[in-house]
Amino acid sequence: MITPTEQVPLDRSFFDRPVLEIAPDLLGRTLVRTTPDGTVTLRLTEVEAYDGPNDPGSHAYRGRTDRNAVMFGPPGHTYVYFTYGMWFCLNLVCGPEGTASGVLLRGGEITTGADLARAHRPTSRKDSDLAQGPARLATALAVDRALNGADACAPGGPLRMLTGTPPPAGTVRSGPRTGVGGAGADHPWRYWIDGDPTVSPYRAHAPRKRR
């Protein structure tokens, strides 16, 4: 259950900062997803930062496209993309408007609405893997492209970020991002809560083989 002190929505100014400050600061925060079927809440335990034009791993590295246009908009909105022809991934737009930086939400603990999350992810073997990884997180929360551009700071919106409870001091770790190749492979911009069972396993980039 979310306590009253954890229910305060994050202000847009929280997201109007450098992405490398915001990403670790999102750990422990509460994400609320409301649908006609009910509400699921999640405590963020793992994220990755992407620094737009300064980052070869970012979707915005080569400029604005129809796909990434929301990343160039105001901070505090959602960027949802489809990957591998199968999965959606959820990001939060950060930094001043026009900078196109963002944070990929990689993992979290379902804190309320677990039955609904299980219905979204019936193949899940245990609750700790319901949102363990970005595709699982989006699936557990019923996130798709219809949420692209949603305002995560708006009261009563379908997806909202609340203050939550930051993790204890000394428990936040950082390292290379999962599956990122090229010049962005060595950036230690993945952040997670040490020892949390909902954090996804690290996987190095593996180039696709041409057939």
N, C-alpha and C positions, 0 to 999 in steps of 0.2 A: 504494500500500500504506500502511496505517495503521501508524505507528511505535508502540512501546510507550508513549511519553510522551503520545501522542494518544488512547490507548485508555481512559483513566480516565473513568468515567461522571460526568456532571455531577450534583452533589448537589442534593437538593430545595431547599436553601437558596439555590442559584443563582437559582431561579425565584421565591423568596419575597422579592422586592424590587419597587420601582416599575417599571412596564413600560417607561418611557422610559430606564431604566438597562439593563434586560435586552436590549432589542431590538438596539442596536448591539453589545452584548457577545456576541451569538449569531453574529455574522459570523466566519467561519473555523472555527466549530465543526463537528463531524462528526455526521451523522445516519445511523444504521444501521437499515436495514429488512430484516428476516428473514422469508422466506416458505418454504413447502414446496419451492418451485422454486429457492431460493438466496437470496443476500444481496446487496443493493445498498447502497453507502455514498456519501454525498454531503457535500461541503463547502459550507456555507451562504455565499452571496454577496449575498443581498438579502432584506430582511425589512420588515415594516410593523408599527407598534405601534398598538393600539386600547385606549383607556383607559376601558372600561366606562361607568358612569353619567356620567362627565365628558366623554364623547365622542359627539357625534351620529352619527359614522360607525360606531360599534360596534354589533354585534348585541345587546349587553346594555344599550344606552342606556335603553330603556323598561322594563327589568326582566326578571325571570326568565320563561322560557317552556320548553316541552318541548324546543324546538330547541336553546336555548343553555344548558340547565341545567348542563352539565359545566363551563361557564365560572365558575360560582359555587363550584365544588368546590376541592379542594386544588391547589396549584401543581404544575407539572411533568407534568400530564396533557395529553392531546391533545383538541382540539376540531375535529371534522371536520364540515363542512357541504357541502350540495349546492347548486349555483347554476346559474342559467339552464337548468335542466332537463337539464343535460348533464355538468357537471364537479363534482368534489370539490375542496375546498381544506383544507389542513392548518394548524392553529394550535397554539401551545403556551400553556397557561393560566399566568398569572403573578400575582404579588402575593399577599397574605394571602387565605386562604379567605374567600369572600363578596364580594370586590372585583370579580370578573368581568372582569379585564383579560386581554389576550392578544396574542400576536405571530403574525401571518400569515407563513408561510414562502413567499417569493415566488420565489426562484431559487437555484440551486446547481450545482456542478460534480460530475458523477458521477465518483468516484475509483476505485471497484471495482464489478464487476458490470455493466459497460456493455452486455454482450451481453443480459443479462436486461432492463435498462432499455430497450434498443432493441426487444426483443420486446414490451414493454408499449406502446411508442410507435413503431410501424412507419412512421408518416408523417414522422418526424423526418428532416431532411435532413443534419444534422451533429450530432456529439456535444455541441457547445456549446449547442444548443437543446433537448436532451433534458429538462432541468428548468428552462428559461428561462421563468418565469412560474408562478403558483401552481397552475393547473390542470395544466400539463405536469409540474410537480414531483410532484404527487400521483399522476398517471397513471404516471410513470416508476417510482415507488416502490410501485405497486399499493395505493394508499391509498383506502379507501372508508369508509362509515359503520360498518363492523364494527370499525374502530379508534377510533371516538369514545369518549373516556374512557380510552384506554390510558395506562398509566403509563410515561412516557418516561425515568424515573429507575430503573426496575426492572431488575436484572440479568437477562439472558436473555429480556427481553420482545420482542415483535415489532417494536417501534420504540423506539430508544434514542438519547439524546443523549450524545455523548462530548466531551471537552475540545477536541480538535482543536488547531489553531494559529491564534491571532488574527492578523489581517492586519497588515502593517507600519504603523508609526505614520504618520499623515498621509494614509492611503489611504481612510479611511471618509468617505463623503459622506452628506448628508441633504437631503431636499426633500419637496414635497407628495406625499401618497399617490396612487397610481394609481386613477383612476376614481371617486374619492370626491367626492360633491357636498354641497350644503347647508353647514351651519355648520362641518363638519369638513374642508372642502376645503383650507383654507390651512394646516392643521397640518403642519409639516415632519417627519413621523413615519415617513417611508420612509428606510431606511438601506441603503447598498450599498457594495461595494468598487469603488473607482474604476478604470475601465478593464478590468474583468473581462468577458470575452465572454459569460458566462452570465447577466449582469444583463439583465432585461427592459426594453424601451423604455418610457419614460414616456408615459402617455396621460391627458389631462385628462378630467374627467367629462363625459359626453355624455348628456343626458336622453333617455329613451326616447320615441319618438314614438307617440302614441296612434293606433290605426287605427279 
